[in-house]
């Protein structure tokens, strides 16, 4: 593949490619699953997903947090469809019950089964990592240890704020008719910003000599300084002097706007070869003015609304089949090339190039 080419467009369209991505990329990678504020101080749980695998995140009476595969060992029902409290996970199908460490606690009529061993029927565990209030999991043990994977982004974010000081505000959710890679690639470049995001570009300097792009093993970073003589509906002045926009591969997006302490984080999750679900958990510093938060959120919502028709248009173009590949500008779109190489390495030998 020429280095200035995108992935083959069929990789954004064909269901068999997504099936391999789920196994070979998402099934072996750390992904954001939620934050500790979603759990009570003791004995509670909430469901999440990684790589097509349902998980349940639990905290027991001793405050130990775990990730468990949220699939009943009996017939495969999802055990916990929603957030809850208490020390027992109860499958809604046949009332098998599990402790918050995954151990099977009860299975009606199991005493009548001589071949049944409850010790072999607990919920499977999954790797779990924590960075401040943020929780990450993987269906299987990733090649890279969590601390090693998260460290480069931790250090960059620490230049702007202390994540342990942040307070959860709310979650935004949305679904796009586009492949997950189209959504990630849109996030990875600001070449389109002056065209598609005029308000953003009036606040953030998106020029090629000032908007900084950094590629690292575990992901990528974009730094956007405040534009000299900025104007617009959002006041970016404050302790944070430049925006930070990160992707932790394969699919966790992190945004920090210039101004006061703020951070949003969430996954770009495929739910089909041409459909993607996204959510962002928003956090702010405890003393950030409410008026500033409202102004920043309105600004952020506008940028998101402007991106939706772009990624959905790209998907329609790819599905037309009129070209095999797209072209990349390796100066302005080098983070897409970096992400392309990450995806290609994950899928080597299992799909046509």
Phi, psi and omega in degrees: 000130176299144187291341178262018176258150170285176166302157174303136184297335178296338178292342179264359190236318191282129179301327182293332177291315178299321179300320178289323177299319180300318182283312193268337181249296181294327181288354183228023187227153173286137178218147179293133181237353181145191184228161187295337178294347177280352179250142173292172180300329177208140173060083176195177186197160170210149180274156174206184179219144168217129176057036181078001181258123175290133175239159168232129179263127185237154168229124184269184183297337178269009179071014174284129180258134181226159168246127180237148174289122190272052184227119182298138181283359179274288184234004173095010177293152171290124187286312186240100180280347183209167181298146180200177178234165180109170188262007184230137171258124186240120178291131182284354185273300182234015173066028168294141183237147183227147172284168183288354171263004178096349182294138176290127180255335180194142176218106182309134179072008181295335180294344180271357185250107184290336182269358186272128177241107182299334180296339183261007188235028174281165176291136179292147177268159178228150179299140181228138175230154181226135173231108185056234178275358190265134182248139180229149179213169177215147178296325177228171182291116178294160178296327184260130177300148185302313183300320179291319182294318187274341190302315182300319179288322177306315183293321180291316179295323181298338175293338184255325185196168176259113184296335180289345178271351187286150179240130181294138178253299184192170176244133171256142178226150177198156178239138182239141174272075182198151176297148183301326181291326175299317180294317179296315182295325175299321179291333190275001178218150175242019173301327181275354193294317182294330180281311190264338186232068183297323179292316177302316183286345174279344179256316182258135178282107183260011179297149186296340180268350183242332181274112192268135180241128183227126177254134178226168185303318187267359180166209183209161183225141170237133175248126178241107179287158175293134181292136173297132183068033182304155174211163178136185187277359186234128180270109184269006185278134180165193183298329179270116191265351177209151178286148173237131181225110188243150164235121170268115185294139012268340197208019180260119179261140178227129180236135169230118178275150173295153181122235181268171185299119180204152176200137170236145186212141177179166183269156169253101195249120177290135172239009177175167183295338180234025180213137185225136173254135177234148164218154176230127172266123184261135179230149177221159173294154186295338184250013181289130182299138180301323181296321178293319178301313181298319180294315181294319180295321177296318177299314181294318178299322180297317179299316179298318179295327178288332180283329185305305181296335179292308183292325179289328174293318177301317180299317179298320179296318179296320181291343179293335178074015185282340178226157179274325185216166166255177180246141178248140166272110191286355170274301185282336186240030184290336177288330174294319177299321178295315178295318176306315182293325176297312180295315181299319179296323179292332185253004184307127174088357184242349175222159179290142175268000000 
